[in-house]
């Protein structure tokens, strides 16, 4: 065997899981690669995005609007027993509030800390608390893992990115304990240069299905707190 061939063979044997297993030195380099995959250049041109979805098990329809980079609007209508209940939740850097129907606000609190976006990889990219964790395997897929502290900082969410496609596979939200609580992201579609999941499997009974995604909608009045 020639010398270059022997050297190549020794490298493969000695380091079978080297850079190929973890080519990213930190969380920023990984998330930069992920966002470039899912449409970084396009995201820079978007002011806001509206996502309409439904959860059949709960008979719920939802309209979400992200006004980048720090405002979020969520209006859900749940039907039960022939009656519909509308709940609106709004988060801004200054205030967060929630109200039902046309009633005045029923809850308000301090504003958002940090930036939020309609895809988790962008939010994580701007979160100083995000950390790169050891790789894991989910449903036969090798995944990069990014963790993020919960609001009370007692636990850490875990985000799993497919090593092959770099798309988000699942999130372990574990808000209240260390038990695994996976939410799966599926049916990715490309729209105007963006990769976006149209199906979120919350658990065995609840699945969120996206009906429509609209960019740069009119948000007049959405982020004004009712008096």
N, C-alpha and C positions, 0 to 999 in steps of 0.2 A: 504494500500500500504506500503510495507516495506521501511525502511529508505533509502537504496541505490537506490531503484527505484524512490522514491520521489526526491532525490537529482539529479538523472539523468534527470528526467522530468523537474525540475526547471532550470537546465542548458540549456536544449534544448529550453525552452520557453524564458528564459532571454537572451540567446545569439544565436538566430537563424541564424545569419550571421557572426559568429565569425571567427575562424581560417579556417573553410571550405571555406569561401568566399575569404579570402586573406591570404594564408599560407606563403607568402613570405614577409620578412621584408624590403627588398630593391631590387633595380633593379639587382644587382649582383647575389643575391640568385635565383631570377626568371630566369635570362638568363643562369645561370649555369645549372639549371634544364632543360631548353629548349635545350641547346647544348648537354647535356647528352642524351636527348631523340633523337636528330637528328644525333648523331654519333660523340661525342666529341673525344673518343679514336681513332677512325678512322681518323678524321681530322688531328690529330697530325702526321700521317704518310704520309700525302699528301703534295707534293712539289708544285704542280699546278693542275689546273683543266680546261678543255676546254669544253665549252657548245655551241653546234650548234643549232640554232633556226630559226624560220620564223614568219613573220607577214604578213598574206595573204592580208589584206586590203591594205597595203602599197606596196605589192609585194617586200618585203624585206627579205633577208636572212642575218643572222648575226653569226659571230664567236667571242666568247668572251673567253679570257684566263686570269685567275687569277694566278699570281705567288705569292704565299703566303710568307710574309704577307702584302706586300706593293706595288705590281705592277699589273696593269690592262691593257689589250689589247682588243680593240673592233674594228672589221672590219665588215662593213655592205655594202651590195650591193643592191641598190634599182633600180628596172626596171620600166620605164615609157615611153610610146610612142615608144617602141622598143629600147630604149637606157638604158644602165646601168651606174649607178654612184656609184663608190666605195669610201667610206670614212673610214679612219683609225684614231682612237683616241688611244693615249697611255698615261698612267699615271704612273709615278715612283716617289720615294721619292725626286729625284733631279729635274726632269723636267716633264712637261705635254705638249704634242703637238698633232696636228691634221693636216692631209693632205688628199688630194684627189688623187686617182689613184697612179701614180708613180711620181707625182710632189714633189717638195721639201716642207718642212713643211710650212703650212700656218698660224700656230698659235703655240705659245709656252708660257708657264707661269711657275710659281714656282711649285715645286713638291708637292706631297701628304703630308698631315698632318695626322698622325695616321695610323692605319692599316685597310686594306679592305680585305674582304673574299667573296666567292661566295654565301654565305647565310647570311642574315641580322643579325641573332642572334649572329653570331661570331663577326661581325663588331661592333655591339652594345655593346657586352661584353667588348671590349677594348676601348670604347668611354667614357671618363670621363663626357661628357655632357649628357649622357643618364640618364633618370629619370623614376621612377615608378609612374604611374598616376592611378586615380580611375578606377575600372573595368567598362566595357561597354558591351552592347549587340549588335551584328551585325547579321542580318538575323537569329535571334533566338538563336545565339550562345553566351554564356557568355564568355567574353574575358578579359585576362590581357592586360594592355595597357602600352607600353613603349614609351616615347617621346625622340626626339633627335633634337637639334637645327639645323636650316638651316645654310648654309655657312655664310650668312650675319647676322645670329643670330636674325633676326626679327620675325621669326615664328618657329614652332616646328613640325617636322614630327611625326606621330603617328603610332605605330606598334601594331597590334592586334594579340594576341596569344590565341588560343582556350584553355579554362581552362581544358577541358577534355583530349585533345590529346597533348597539348603544341605546336602544329604546328602553324606556321604563317598563319593567315587567310587573312589579308589585311594590306595595308599601306596607310595612308592618307598623301600624299606628300606635299600638300599645300605650294608650293614653294613661291608663290607671294601674297597670302592673306590667310584669315582664312576660305575660302569656302572649303567644303569637296571635296576631289579629291582622291577617293579610287581606289586602284589597288589590285585586288584579286589574291590569290595564291591557286591553285587547283591541282588535279591529282597528289598527292604525291606518289612517288614510292621509294622503298628501293633498293639501288644498293651498293653492297659490304659493307653493314652496314650503309649507309647514307640514310637519308630521304631527297628527293629533289623534288620541285614542277615542274611538266612538263607542266604546263599551267598557264599563267598569263593573266588575263582579265584586260586590260588597260582601256577600256571603251566599250560602246555598239557596236562599230564598229571594234575595234582593239583588237586582242587576240594574245599573243605571245605563240607559241607552241614549246616546246623543242624537237628536233629530236634525239640528241645524247649527252651523257655526257662521257667524256674521262678523265682519271686521268694520271698524270705524263707524259705529252706529251713533245716533243722536242720544247723548246722555243728559240732556238738559233736565234738571230737576231731580234726577235719580239720587244725587249725593247731597241733597238739601234736607236737613232734619225737619220733620213736621213740628209745628208749634202747638 
